[in-house]
Amino acid sequence: MLDIWMVGFLILLALFLLYTIVPTVLIRGSGLGITKNIKKNSGIALTFDDGPNSEYTTRLLDLLKKYEVKASFFVVGSKVKKNPEIIQRMHEDGHVIGIHHFHHVSSWVLSPFQLKKQLDMTEKAITECTKEKVIFYRPPWGHFNIFTPFLSKNYRVIMWSAIFGDWKVDNCKNNLLEQLRNTSTEGEIILLHDCGETLGADKEAPLHMMESLEIYLRESKEKGTKYVTLRDI
């Protein structure tokens, strides 16, 4: 009986790996169908995940406007429904808005039907605010399942080339500014977060992220660093 249970467990484990880990490793490793960098001479693409957040995203938009930087936001559809005015402002300010699921849930635990629903509901929420077609998609945590390439074929799937753990307050306070300064000014897609309400994040992390980001933007703009949105690549 124990052997039967063990065989069953191993079969289920193999199926889970084939559905989740294997496609994630293959897609991210090969770069097939995804964008992880931009052209070397085009500058930097700042991207933000997990918002909109009623407390921090508006402050971030103010900061970006102050330094005349356009960015790209991958938003959670349920938060879009709660904060449509923030999405409308993003759009009016010239930022790009992409899909980051309706709830911040990994594709690893979604069936094909559930994944399609996450995409469709988030696109609908965004479009209701912007009246424009949604082009870009970034899955939460960068997780893919075996059906993701097919179900996301109508979008450009964007990963990142620089990520800093800015969802933790300690890292924002101690490391983030230096990490940003050490990032190449050409061809990078930088990932930051404007909401600290997701699993494993510190609620106040975006506040400290913006403190470092403002110094970095001021310094980089003085050096002539060019910022682009995903629409420009």
Secondary structure, DSSP 8 states (H G I E B T S, - for coil): -HHHHHHHHHHHHHHHHHHTHHHHHHHHHH-TTEE----TTS-EEEEEES---TTTHHHHHHHHHHTT---EEEE-HHHHHH-HHHHHHHHHTT-EEEE--SSS--GGG--HHHHHHHHHHHHHHHHHHH-S---EE--GGG---TTHHHHTTTSEEE--SEE--TTSHHHIIIIIHHHHHTS-SSSEEEEEES---STT--TTHHHHHHHHHHHHHHHHHHTT--EE-GGG-
